[in-house]
Amino acid sequence: MVEIVPLIILIIYIVLLLYASYEGFRRTKAGRLEFFVAAGTLGVIASFFTYVATWVSAYGFIGLSTVFYAYGIDWHLFEAMAYPFLIVPLTFIVARRVWSLAKKYKYITPADLIVHRIGLDIPVRLLLAVMIAYPFIFYMGIQFIALSSIVSGITGLPYHYGLFLFSLTAIIVVGLGGIRGVAYSDILMGVTFLILAVIVIIALPLYLGFGYITSAVEGPRGWVFKPSLPPQYLISALFLVSIPWAGLIPHLMTKLYAAQSDRAIYASALGIGISGFLLYSILPIFVGSALAYYWPEPPKVTVREEYVTMFFSQLISPTIAMLLMLGLVAAAFSTIVGIAITLTSIVHVDLLEKTLKLKLSERTLDLIARATVILVMLIGVYSAVSPEHPIVRIAITLIWPGLSVIAFPILIALFWRRANKWGVFLGHLTGFLSLILFQYFIWPEWPHNPFYLWEGALPTMIGIVVTIIISLITPPEPEERLKEFFP
C-alpha cells in the first residue's frame, strides 16, 4: 500500500528543487562557459552549498552507516581520520590552485587544465574521457538506487516508479539551468541534509535511550565495533584515497571552476569540514549503532541502503522518516546532477568541440548540451535498472581506484615544474591499464594484490612512479608554458 503523506512530502520537495533550478535558469546567459561553469561567477553561498552538496553523496548520509552495520567500523575510522588531517587542510592548497588557474584561463572540463599544462590535446582528452566517463556514468546509478530505495522503502511506491521520478527531475534540473540551476537547487539541498543530520543525531537517543550505543557494543552484533581490515590496507587507503578529494575529483573540479572568488574556495573547505564531521564522523556512530542495537540480525532487504529507511519507518513513522530522509534525497540528488553536468561537459567540449572540431553556433551548442544531459542520464538510469550487469559492476569497482589514478599525475603537474606531457600522459595510461590488469586478470580476488594494500594502491603508485621517471628522462615543457603555471 502506498503511503500518501510521505509521497506528498517528497513531491513538494521535488517541486521546490525544480523552482530553485528555474531561478538558476532565469539567471543563466547563453554560452557553454555559462552553462557548464556559470562563467566563474558563483558567489560564496552558492559555491559553499553546491560544492558541499555534491561532495557528500548518498554514501555520506546513509551509505557509511550501512557499511558500519554490515561490515564493521573500519571505514568509519578511515573517514574520521581522512577529513580533519588530510582532505580539509589540503583543500585550502590544492583546490585553491585549481580555482586560480581556472579563473585565469576559463577552464570548462577537467581535461582543460591538464591539456593547458602539458599539451597533447586530443590524446589527453580521449584518455581522460574514458577514465572519467565510463565509471562515473554508472556512479550516478548508485545514487539513483539510493533515491529509489527511499521511495520504495518509505512510501511503498514501486522501485521503478521512484527511479523514473528522480531521473526526470534530474534531467530538468541540469538541462534547464546548467550548473547555475544545479547550484541554486544545491543551496536548498545543502541546508536540508545539514539540518536533518543534526536532527537525526538528536532524535536517536530520545527514541532508543541514551545508553543504546553501549548496549549495541555489548550486544550480539558488538563485533562491528572492532576493526578487522589489515593496518596496511587502511593506511594506504588513507593517503591514496583521501588526497584526490582535496580538489581533484572531476565533478568537484567543475564546481571549483564556477566559483567567483577564493573566499568561495575557503568556504567550501570549511563546508566539507563541517559536513565531514557530521556525516562521516558522528552520524555513522549514531545510526550504525542504532541499527546494531535494533537489529542484531539484519532484516531481508532488496538493497542494503534500505536498512536505514526501514529502520526509521519502523522506529518513528513513515511520514517523519520521509522528512528525515530528505537529507539523503538531497545528498544523492546533488551528486547525480553534479556528475551529469561534468559528463555532459566532457562529451560537449572534449569530444565534440575539441576532438571532432565541430563548428556550430552557440545556440546549437546549447541545444546539444541539453540533449547530451538526457543521454547521460538515461545511461545512468540503466545502471540503476540493471545494477548486476557485468558492465555496471566493472565500472563501479573502478570508481574509487580510478579517481586516485587520475588525480596524482595531475597533482604532480600542478606543483612540480619538471612534470611534462609524456610523464603525465603515460602516468595516467599505465595507472589505468595496471588497475584493469590487477583487478580482472592478475589478482582478481580482493584486495587485488598480495600485500593487502588498498586495491587501488599499486596502480596509483605505478602512475606516480611513471609520471616522475618519464618526466625526468624526457625534455621539460617549454618555459613559455611553465611561466603560465609557475610565475
N, C-alpha and C positions, 0 to 999 in steps of 0.2 A: 504494500500500500504506500502511496506517495504522501509524504508529509508536506502539507500545503504551506504552512507558515515558514519553515526553513527555506522552501523553494522561493517564496515571495521575497524573503530577505536577500537571497542570493541574486535574484533578478534585479532588485532595487540597486544592489551594489554594482552589478554589471552596467546598469543604466548610468550610474554615476561615473564609472570608468569611461564609458562612451562619451559622456558630456565633457569630461576633462580632456579627452582626446580631441573632441570637436573644438574646444577652446585653443588647443595647440594648432589645429588645422587653420583656424581663423588667423593665427599669427604667423603662419608658415608662408614664406615667399617662394617664388619659383626658383628652380635650380637644384642640381644634385647636391651641392655643398650644403644648401639649406635643408634638403630632405634628409640627408644622412647624418650630418653633424651640426645642424642648426646654425651653420656658418660660424661656429665657435662663439656663440653669444648666450649660452645658458648661464644664468646667474647663480649665486651661491646656493640659494634654497633649492632651485630645480636641480642643480648639479649634485647637491648633497643627497637628495632623495632618489634621483634616477640612478646614481652610482651604487648607493647602498641597496636599493630595492632589487636591482638586477644582480648584484653580488650575492645576495642572501640565498635565493632559490628555495625550492621545496625542501631540499636537504637541510637547510638551516633551521627550518621551523619544526618539522616532524621527522625528517629523514634520520638525523643523528640520534634522536630519541629512540627511533625504531631499531637502528643498528645497535645501540646500547642494550636494549631489551632482548634482541635476538642473538647478539654475538658477544656482548661484553663491553667493558669500559675503555678498551684500548684506544679507539678513535676519538673518544671524548678527551682522553689525556693528550692526544696529539693536537686536537683543536685548541684546547685550553693553553697549550704551550706556544702554538704557532702564532696566534694573533698578537698577544702583547709583546712578544720578544722578536718576531721577525716581520710579519706582514704589515702591521701598523707603522713601526719605525721606518721600514724600507719604502713604504708608500710615499712618505714625505720626500724621499730622494728619487726613486725610480719613476713614480707616477708624475712627479713634477717635471722630470727630464722629458718624458714622453709628451706631456702637455705643452711645454715650452717650444719644442720642435714643431708640434702640430699647429700651434698658434702662429708660428712664424711662416711655415711653409704650406699650410692649408691641406693637411692630410685628410683622406676620407676613409681608406681601408687600412688594416694592419700592415698590408704589404707596401703601402705607400712609404712608410717610414723606412723600412729596410731597403727598398729599392733606391730611395734617395741616398741612403748611407753607403751602399755598396755597388749600385748599378745592377747589371744582369736583369733587366726589366722583365721580359716575358718569362724566362725560366723561373725566376723567384715568384712571380705572381701565380704561375701554374702550380708550382710545388706547394706553396702556402695555401692555395685554394683547395687542393686535395687534402692536405693535412688538417685544415680547419673545417672545411665544409662537410666532409664525409662524416666524421664523428659528431660534429656539433648539430647537424641537422637532425640526428637521432637523439641527441641530448634533449632537444625540445620535446621529444616523445616521452622522456622520463617525466618531465614537468606536466605534460598532458595527462599521463597516467595518474599522477598525484591529484590533479584537479578533478578528474573524472571519478576517482575513488572517493573524494569528499562528497560529491553529488550522490553517488550511488549509496555510500555508507550512511549518510545522514538523511537525505530526502527520500530515498527509496526509488529515485528515478533510475532507469536502466543506464548502465555504464556508457553505452554508445550515444545516448541522448546528451549526457553531460559533455562528452567529447565533442560532439557537434556544436553545442552551445559555446564552449570555450574557444574552439578553433575559429568559429565565425566571429566572435568578439575580437580575438587577436588579429585576424585579417583586417577588420575595420579599424582598430586602433593604430596599427602600423601603416596600413595602406592609406588611411585618411590623412594623418598628420605627420608621418615620418618620425624622426627622432624627437621633434618638439612635442608632438602628440603623445609619444611614449613617455617623455619626461613629465608632462603635465599629469598624466594618469599615474605616474610613479609617485608623485607627491602624495596623492590620496592613498596609494598602496603602502608607501613607506610609513606614513603616520599610522595606518591601520595595523601593520604587523608589529610595530614597536609598542604601541599601546596594548594590543592584545597579548603580546608576550608577557608584559608585566602583569596583566590581569590573570593569566594562567598561573604564573608563579605564586600570586597571592591566593588564588582560588583553591588550589590543590590541598594545601594544609587545612583549609577551612572545611573541606568536604571529607578528607581522609583522616584528619587528625594530625597534629604536629609531629608525632613520632613515627609517621608512616615510612620515612626513609630508613630509620633504624630497624624497623620491623622487616623491611624488604631485604636489608643487608643480612639479617639473621634468619630469613626465611629460606624456603627450598630453592629459590632462584638467586640466592646470595652469590653464586658463582659469577654472576655478571659483573660484580664489583671488583673482581680480581683480574689483573692484566694477564693475557695469555700469549700475545704475539712476542716473537724474539726481539730483544732490545735493538739489534742492528736494523731490523725492519722499520721500527718506529723512528729511530734516529735518522736513517737515510731518507725516510719519507718526510720527516720534519723539515729538512733543508731543501730537498729537491722538489717537494710538492708545494711548500709554502712560498718560497721566494717569487715564483712567477705571479702569484696573486697580489704582489705589490704594484701592479700596473701593467703587466704584460700578458693578461688574458684577453684574447681577441675581442669578445663582446664588451669588455670593460674598457679597452683601449678606445673604442668608438665613443664611449661616454666621456673619456678624458679629452678627446678631440673637440667635443662640443662645449667644454667649459670656457667661460669668458675670462676668468682671472685665476691667478694662483691661489687666491683665497678660497675659491671653489674646490681646488685640489686639497688644500689643507682641511677644509670642512669635510670632504669625502673621507680623508684619512681618519678624522675624528669620528665620523659616522660609522665606519667599519669597526672601529674600536668599541664603540658603544654597542652596536648590534652584535658584534662578535662576542662581547662579554655576556649579553643577554641570551643570545640564541645558540651559542656554541659552548659556553662555559656553564651557565646557570640552568637554562631551560632543560637540557638533556638529563641533568641530575634529577630535577623535579619530575619531569614527565616519564623518563625511563624508570626511575624508582617507583613511580606510581603504577606503571604497567607491571613491574615485577611484584609489587605488593598485591595488586588487584587480581592479576592472572599469573599465578606461579607456573601454569602450563599455558602456552599460547592458544588462543581460540582459532578455529578454522576461518581463514580469510582468503579472498581471491589474490590479493597482493598485500605484502606486509604493511604498506602505508595505511591500510585500513585499521590497523591496531589502534592508532591514536583517535581517529574519528569515531570508531565503535566504542572506545573507552569513554570518551566524553559524552556520547549519546546515552550510554547506559548510566553513567555517574550523575549527570545533571538532567538534561533533556535534549531532544533533537534540536529544538529551537535555539537554546543557549549554546549548544555545541556548534551550530551553524555560525552564530555570531563570533565565537572564539576561533573557528576555523577560517574565518575571513582573513586572518593573518596568513594562513597557508595559501589561500587563494591569491592574496596579494603578492607573496614572495614568488610562487611558482609562475604566476601570470607575467610578472615583471621580467623574470628570466627569459620566458618564451619570447616576449616582444623585443627584448634586448638582443637576443641571439638572432631573431628574424631580421632585424634592421642591419646587423653586421653581415649576415649571409647574403642578404639582398645587395648590399654594397659591393661584396666580393663578386657576385655574378654580374652586376651592372657595370662596375668600374674596372675591376681586374680582368674580367673575361671579355665582356662585350666591347668596352671602350678602349682599354689599353692593349689587349691581346688581339682581338679581331679588328680593331681600329674602325669601328662603326662611326660614321659621320652623320649625326642626326641632330635635330633641333632640340632645345631644352624641353619643349613641351612633349615631344615624342619620347625623350629620355625619361621624363617624369612618368609618363604612362607605362613605359617598360618597367620602371622601378616598382610601380604599384602592382603590375601584373606579376612581377617576379616574387613579390610578397606572397601572393596566392599560391604560386608553385612551391615555394619553400615551405609554407605552412602545410600544404597537402602532403608533402613527403614526411614532414614531422608527425602529422596525424597518422600516417600509415604505420609508423613505428609504434604508436600507441595502440593501434588496432591489432598489430601482429608483433608484440614485443619479443616473442620467442623465435622469430625468423632469424636464421643464421646471419644475414647481412646486418640486422639490427644488433644482435648480441655482440658481433665482432666490433662494430662501431662503438658501442657503449664501453667495451673493455679498453678501447684505445683513447678514450677521452682524457683521463687524468694523466697517464703517462705521456700522451701526445702533447698536452699543454706544456709540460716541462721540456720535452724535446724541442718544441717551437721556441720557448721563451729564452733558454740560456744562451744560444748563439746571438740572439738579439740583444740580450743584456750585455754580453761581451762587446758587441759592436757599439753600444751606446756609451760605454765607459772606457774602452781601450782603443787608442788611435791605430794600433798596428793591425787590428782586425781588418780583413779585406774580403773581397767578393767571393773568392774561392774558398776561403776558410769558413765563412758563414754559410754559404750555399751547400758545401759538402758536409758541414756540421749538421745542417738540417737533414740532408738526404741520408747520410749514414745513420743518424739517430733514428730516423723514421723507419728505414729498412731493417735496422737491427731490432727495433721494437716488434715489428711484424715477425721476423725470424725467430726471436726468442720466445714470443708468446704462442706462436702457432706451429712451429717446426722443431726448434732445438729443445726447448723446455716447455712443453705445452701445459704442464701441471703447475699450479700456483706454488711458489711465487715467481715462476718463470726464470729462476736462476738457482744455482746450487748453494748460494751463500745466505739464503734467507734475508736478502735485502728487499726493499720495496720493489715491486715488479717493474717500475719504470726507471730504477736506479741505473742499471748497466747501459741501456740505450741513451739515457740523458748524459751519463759520464762519457760515453763514446762520442756523442755530439760535441761536448765541451772540449775533449782532447783533440778531436779532429779539427775543430774551429781554430784552436790555438796553434797546433803544429803546422797546419797548412798555411795559416796566415804568416807564420814566421819564415817558411821556406819559399814563399812566393812574393812577388813585388808588392809593396804597400800601395794603398789607394792614392790617387793624385792629391797633392797638397791643397789644390783649389777646393776639392770636395771636403777634405778634412777640416778646412777653416770654417765651413758652414756648421760643423758639429762641435768643433773644439776651438773656439775663437781665442 
